[in-house]
Amino acid sequence: MTPTPADMRNAALLSVATIAAGFVVPVIPFVGIPLAGFALGWIAYRFGSRSSVTLALVASALVAVFGPFVVGSAPLDALYVAVSLLAAGPAAAWALKRYPAWSVVMVATVVATAAFLVTPTGILFIKENLATAPQAFEKVATSGYVSDPAFIRQNIGLLTTVMAALLPAAIAYMTGLGMVLAIPLVARAGRALGVQVNRYPALADTDLTFHIVWPTIASLALMAVGTFRGHAQGIVYIVGLSLLTILFPVLILQGFGLVGALYRRLGAGRIVRTIGYVLLVLSTWLLLFLGVLGLVDLFLNFRKLPRGQVVPTTGSAG
């Protein structure tokens, strides 16, 4: 179909939005990634994946050249921008026509997070936080705001280990939030153009890929190896703990799917469901239980849902 003047106007505006989003991604990824995702998704569905990829690379090149002056990023940080834009835009637009939306989110998050961790900003972020961690914990111990300062001082090594594991997880959470927000926007762009795409299923029907089990087992194995070798603060243990920390919210989401199915069976109204979900989120122990329950459900499939279920939509949002 020949592009109309309205299409060309929209393409110009979305190109500007993509470039602006490229500069925002290194600073606030959960804002920049959704903005770029919608713009690049629309370009991909209307003008083709090649146009969307080209625009993402052009925006990333501009970030590499002007980013140090605009947002203080290093030129190589454009790698994170490029991977994030490609994953949230043309790659997501292609994948949403073939794979479940949550699978697209998980793969995009892993790829973009890995890109960040090898950039100068990502490496510096981790190094600086770990270098200052002992002094920071010592300040906490002497602040007067903790009931047992001696415990903090005696476990500074353990706390630093936990921080080392949480830093990559924090990056994954920020990037993942951006992807969670971006994917429905990409799907919306597809629906607006009449493209059949997959969307997030209802919470009660959420059933993630069984393959999550394998990295979960790997994380537990790494932690066990690190502990049995007497290196509970070593790199093997830290990698395992970091991987498990990144994966656990995914398992919690699977657990929430079971809760949603229970509410549906009980006929609970929207207000009751919302209150129930909020109470679950506010309870650390219940969230841990949901994560374990989600892992078990991946094996047993309590709801007997067909694995790999997708939810297609076309035309207007429904």
Beta strands, then each sheet from edge to edge (+ up, - down):
strand 1: 197-198
strand 2: 312-313
sheet 1: 1+ 2-
end
